[in-house]
Amino acid sequence: MLANLMSLFLLGLIRVLTGAQARW
C-alpha cells in the first residue's frame, strides 16, 4: 500500500516538474 502511494506521489511530482520546465 505504502509503495503504491509513494509511486503515485512520485508520478505527480514528476508531472509537476516536467510541466514547470515545459512552461519555461
C-alpha distance matrix in Angstrom:
0.0 3.8 5.5 5.2 6.4 8.7 10.0 10.9 12.5 14.4 15.6 16.9 18.5 20.1 21.4 22.9 24.5 25.9 27.2 28.9 30.5 31.7 33.1 35.1
3.8 0.0 3.8 5.4 5.1 6.2 8.6 10.0 10.5 12.2 14.3 15.4 16.4 18.3 20.0 21.1 22.4 24.2 25.6 26.9 28.5 30.1 31.4 33.1
5.5 3.8 0.0 3.8 5.4 5.0 6.1 8.6 9.8 10.4 12.2 14.2 15.1 16.3 18.2 19.9 20.8 22.2 24.0 25.5 26.7 28.1 29.9 31.6
5.2 5.4 3.8 0.0 3.8 5.4 5.1 6.3 8.6 9.9 10.6 12.4 14.3 15.4 16.6 18.5 20.0 21.1 22.5 24.4 25.8 26.8 28.5 30.5
6.4 5.1 5.4 3.8 0.0 3.8 5.5 5.2 6.2 8.7 10.0 10.7 12.3 14.3 15.4 16.7 18.4 20.0 21.1 22.6 24.5 25.7 26.9 28.9
8.7 6.2 5.0 5.4 3.8 0.0 3.8 5.4 5.0 6.1 8.5 9.8 10.4 12.1 14.1 15.3 16.3 18.1 19.7 20.9 22.4 24.0 25.4 27.1
10.0 8.6 6.1 5.1 5.5 3.8 0.0 3.8 5.4 5.1 6.1 8.6 9.8 10.5 12.2 14.2 15.2 16.3 18.1 19.9 21.0 22.2 24.0 25.8
10.9 10.0 8.6 6.3 5.2 5.4 3.8 0.0 3.8 5.5 5.1 6.2 8.6 9.9 10.6 12.4 14.3 15.4 16.4 18.4 20.0 20.9 22.3 24.6
12.5 10.5 9.8 8.6 6.2 5.0 5.4 3.8 0.0 3.8 5.5 5.1 6.1 8.6 9.9 10.6 12.3 14.2 15.2 16.5 18.4 19.8 21.0 22.8
14.4 12.2 10.4 9.9 8.7 6.1 5.1 5.5 3.8 0.0 3.8 5.4 5.0 6.1 8.5 9.8 10.4 12.1 13.9 15.2 16.4 18.0 19.6 21.2
15.6 14.3 12.2 10.6 10.0 8.5 6.1 5.1 5.5 3.8 0.0 3.8 5.5 5.2 6.1 8.6 9.9 10.5 12.0 14.2 15.3 16.2 18.0 20.1
16.9 15.4 14.2 12.4 10.7 9.8 8.6 6.2 5.1 5.4 3.8 0.0 3.8 5.5 5.1 6.2 8.6 9.9 10.4 12.3 14.3 15.2 16.3 18.5
18.5 16.4 15.1 14.3 12.3 10.4 9.8 8.6 6.1 5.0 5.5 3.8 0.0 3.8 5.4 5.1 6.2 8.6 9.8 10.6 12.4 14.1 15.2 16.8
20.1 18.3 16.3 15.4 14.3 12.1 10.5 9.9 8.6 6.1 5.2 5.5 3.8 0.0 3.8 5.4 5.0 6.0 8.3 9.8 10.5 12.0 13.9 15.4
21.4 20.0 18.2 16.6 15.4 14.1 12.2 10.6 9.9 8.5 6.1 5.1 5.4 3.8 0.0 3.8 5.5 5.2 6.0 8.5 9.9 10.3 12.0 14.3
22.9 21.1 19.9 18.5 16.7 15.3 14.2 12.4 10.6 9.8 8.6 6.2 5.1 5.4 3.8 0.0 3.8 5.5 5.0 6.1 8.6 9.8 10.4 12.4
24.5 22.4 20.8 20.0 18.4 16.3 15.2 14.3 12.3 10.4 9.9 8.6 6.2 5.0 5.5 3.8 0.0 3.8 5.4 5.1 6.2 8.6 9.8 10.8
25.9 24.2 22.2 21.1 20.0 18.1 16.3 15.4 14.2 12.1 10.5 9.9 8.6 6.0 5.2 5.5 3.8 0.0 3.8 5.4 5.1 6.0 8.4 9.9
27.2 25.6 24.0 22.5 21.1 19.7 18.1 16.4 15.2 13.9 12.0 10.4 9.8 8.3 6.0 5.0 5.4 3.8 0.0 3.8 5.5 5.1 6.0 8.7
28.9 26.9 25.5 24.4 22.6 20.9 19.9 18.4 16.5 15.2 14.2 12.3 10.6 9.8 8.5 6.1 5.1 5.4 3.8 0.0 3.8 5.5 5.0 6.4
30.5 28.5 26.7 25.8 24.5 22.4 21.0 20.0 18.4 16.4 15.3 14.3 12.4 10.5 9.9 8.6 6.2 5.1 5.5 3.8 0.0 3.8 5.3 5.1
31.7 30.1 28.1 26.8 25.7 24.0 22.2 20.9 19.8 18.0 16.2 15.2 14.1 12.0 10.3 9.8 8.6 6.0 5.1 5.5 3.8 0.0 3.8 5.4
33.1 31.4 29.9 28.5 26.9 25.4 24.0 22.3 21.0 19.6 18.0 16.3 15.2 13.9 12.0 10.4 9.8 8.4 6.0 5.0 5.3 3.8 0.0 3.8
35.1 33.1 31.6 30.5 28.9 27.1 25.8 24.6 22.8 21.2 20.1 18.5 16.8 15.4 14.3 12.4 10.8 9.9 8.7 6.4 5.1 5.4 3.8 0.0
